Amino acid sequence: MDQWWWYLTRSTGIVATVLAVSSLVLGLFFSARNMGRLRPPAWWLDLHNYLGGLALVFTGAHVLASLLDPGSGIGILQTVVPGTAPVERWAITWGVLATYAFAATVFTSWPKRLFSRRAWRIVHFVSVAGVALGGLHAIQLGTDGGASLFELGLAAATLAAVYALFVRLIGALTRSRSHRTSR
């Protein structure tokens, strides 16, 4: 039965990571106004929000499976307080911080109007750090950390996220310059 929990913990973590990276990439492309004309912007935004919420659900399932796995050595305290794990302290800390980043991003998306645009953007950009910390968690703690397929997948996810971030930053700089010159 312990092996079942290990597979469940591993698979929910992998799915959560794929969903988080997908949501991040779509969000960055959407905010850079780089989604093309195949679908209306609202469709892309809904997809981004859906993937982000689903990533949080699978992250919760990953944490719950880790708690229920008798061989993990992880208790409730280790899942909510960074730096309290007796083993693999930093690896688990990165996972806890990534979970907080995902939760903050998702839960501030629904009541977006309650925040100033600047505050919402700052909180939302925390998701970039959350995805990076989730990757670091997987590298340090995941049993597949040295597997070539894992490394290839992580490299592809990193390249996709960095490319989307680059497109977003270039788009923001271009709009900022055109806004200044039109005054």
C-alpha positions as CSV (number, residue, x, y, z in Angstrom):
1,M,0.0,0.0,0.0
2,D,2.9,2.4,0.7
3,Q,4.0,2.2,-2.9
4,W,0.5,3.3,-4.0
5,W,0.9,6.5,-1.9
6,W,4.3,7.1,-3.4
7,Y,2.8,6.9,-7.0
8,L,-0.1,9.1,-6.0
9,T,2.2,11.7,-4.5
10,R,4.5,11.6,-7.5
11,S,1.8,11.8,-10.1
12,T,-0.2,14.6,-8.5
13,G,3.1,16.6,-8.2
14,I,3.9,16.1,-11.8
15,V,0.4,17.0,-13.0
16,A,0.4,20.1,-10.7
17,T,3.7,21.2,-12.2
18,V,2.5,20.8,-15.8
19,L,-0.7,22.7,-15.0
20,A,1.1,25.5,-13.2
21,V,3.6,25.9,-16.0
22,S,0.8,25.8,-18.6
23,S,-1.2,28.4,-16.7
24,L,1.9,30.6,-16.3
25,V,2.8,30.5,-20.0
26,L,-0.8,31.2,-21.1
27,G,-1.0,34.1,-18.5
28,L,2.2,35.7,-19.7
29,F,1.2,35.3,-23.4
30,F,-2.3,36.7,-22.6
31,S,-1.0,39.7,-20.7
32,A,1.5,40.4,-23.6
33,R,-1.5,40.4,-25.9
34,N,0.2,37.6,-27.9
35,M,-2.6,35.0,-28.2
36,G,-3.5,35.3,-31.8
37,R,-7.0,35.6,-33.3
38,L,-8.0,31.9,-33.1
39,R,-10.1,32.5,-30.0
40,P,-11.4,35.7,-28.3
41,P,-9.3,37.0,-25.4
42,A,-12.0,36.0,-22.8
43,W,-11.5,32.4,-23.9
44,W,-7.8,32.5,-23.3
45,L,-8.3,34.2,-19.9
46,D,-10.8,31.6,-18.9
47,L,-8.4,28.8,-19.9
48,H,-5.5,30.5,-18.0
49,N,-7.7,30.8,-14.8
50,Y,-9.0,27.3,-15.2
51,L,-5.5,25.8,-15.5
52,G,-4.3,27.9,-12.5
53,G,-7.2,26.7,-10.3
54,L,-6.6,23.1,-11.4
55,A,-2.9,23.4,-10.6
56,L,-3.9,24.5,-7.1
57,V,-6.3,21.6,-6.8
58,F,-3.6,19.1,-7.8
59,T,-1.1,20.8,-5.5
60,G,-3.5,20.3,-2.7
61,A,-3.9,16.6,-3.7
62,H,-0.1,16.3,-3.8
63,V,0.2,17.8,-0.3
64,L,-2.6,15.5,1.0
65,A,-1.1,12.4,-0.6
66,S,2.3,13.3,1.0
67,L,0.5,13.7,4.4
68,L,-1.2,10.3,4.0
69,D,1.9,8.5,2.8
70,P,3.2,6.7,5.9
71,G,6.7,6.5,4.5
72,S,7.0,10.3,3.7
73,G,7.7,11.4,7.3
74,I,5.7,14.6,6.5
75,G,3.2,15.9,9.0
76,I,0.8,18.8,9.0
77,L,3.3,21.2,10.5
78,Q,5.8,20.5,7.7
79,T,3.2,21.2,5.1
80,V,2.3,24.7,6.4
81,V,5.4,26.0,8.1
82,P,8.5,26.4,5.9
83,G,11.7,25.1,7.4
84,T,10.2,22.6,9.9
85,A,10.8,19.4,8.1
86,P,13.3,17.1,9.9
87,V,14.6,15.7,6.6
88,E,15.0,17.4,3.2
89,R,14.3,20.7,4.9
90,W,15.1,22.9,2.0
91,A,13.3,20.8,-0.6
92,I,10.1,20.7,1.4
93,T,10.4,24.4,2.2
94,W,10.5,25.2,-1.5
95,G,7.3,23.1,-2.0
96,V,5.5,24.9,0.9
97,L,6.5,28.3,-0.5
98,A,5.4,27.3,-4.0
99,T,2.1,26.2,-2.6
100,Y,1.6,29.6,-0.9
101,A,2.5,31.4,-4.1
102,F,0.0,29.4,-6.1
103,A,-2.7,29.9,-3.5
104,A,-2.1,33.7,-3.3
105,T,-2.2,34.0,-7.1
106,V,-5.4,31.9,-7.5
107,F,-7.3,33.4,-4.6
108,T,-6.5,37.0,-5.5
109,S,-7.7,36.4,-9.1
110,W,-11.3,36.0,-8.2
111,P,-11.7,39.2,-6.1
112,K,-9.4,41.1,-8.4
113,R,-11.4,44.3,-8.2
114,L,-10.7,44.5,-4.5
115,F,-7.0,45.2,-5.1
116,S,-5.3,48.0,-6.9
117,R,-3.9,47.0,-10.3
118,R,-0.4,47.4,-9.0
119,A,-0.9,45.2,-5.9
120,W,-2.7,42.6,-8.0
121,R,0.1,42.5,-10.5
122,I,2.8,42.1,-7.8
123,V,0.9,39.2,-6.2
124,H,0.2,37.7,-9.6
125,F,3.9,37.9,-10.6
126,V,4.7,35.8,-7.4
127,S,3.4,32.9,-9.5
128,V,6.6,33.0,-11.5
129,A,8.6,32.5,-8.3
130,G,6.1,29.8,-7.3
131,V,6.7,27.8,-10.5
132,A,10.4,28.2,-10.1
133,L,10.3,27.0,-6.4
134,G,8.0,24.1,-7.5
135,G,10.7,23.0,-10.0
136,L,13.4,23.3,-7.4
137,H,11.3,21.2,-5.0
138,A,10.9,18.6,-7.6
139,I,14.6,18.5,-8.4
140,Q,15.7,18.3,-4.8
141,L,13.0,15.9,-3.4
142,G,11.6,14.1,-6.4
143,T,12.7,10.6,-7.0
144,D,13.0,11.3,-10.7
145,G,15.4,14.2,-10.2
146,G,18.2,12.5,-12.0
147,A,16.1,10.8,-14.7
148,S,16.8,12.0,-18.2
149,L,13.1,12.2,-19.1
150,F,12.5,14.3,-16.0
151,E,15.4,16.6,-16.9
152,L,14.2,16.9,-20.5
153,G,10.6,17.8,-19.3
154,L,12.0,20.3,-16.8
155,A,14.2,21.9,-19.4
156,A,11.2,22.2,-21.8
157,A,9.0,23.7,-19.1
158,T,11.7,26.1,-18.1
159,L,12.3,27.2,-21.7
160,A,8.6,27.7,-22.3
161,A,8.2,29.8,-19.1
162,V,11.4,31.8,-19.8
163,Y,10.3,32.4,-23.4
164,A,6.8,33.5,-22.3
165,L,8.3,35.8,-19.7
166,F,10.6,37.3,-22.3
167,V,7.7,37.9,-24.7
168,R,5.7,39.5,-21.8
169,L,8.6,41.8,-20.8
170,I,9.3,42.8,-24.4
171,G,5.6,43.6,-24.9
172,A,5.5,45.7,-21.8
173,L,8.6,47.7,-22.8
174,T,7.3,48.2,-26.3
175,R,3.9,49.5,-25.0
176,S,5.6,51.7,-22.4
177,R,7.8,53.3,-25.1
178,S,4.9,53.8,-27.5
179,H,2.9,55.3,-24.7
180,R,5.7,57.8,-23.8
181,T,6.2,58.8,-27.5
182,S,2.5,59.4,-28.1
183,R,2.2,62.0,-25.4
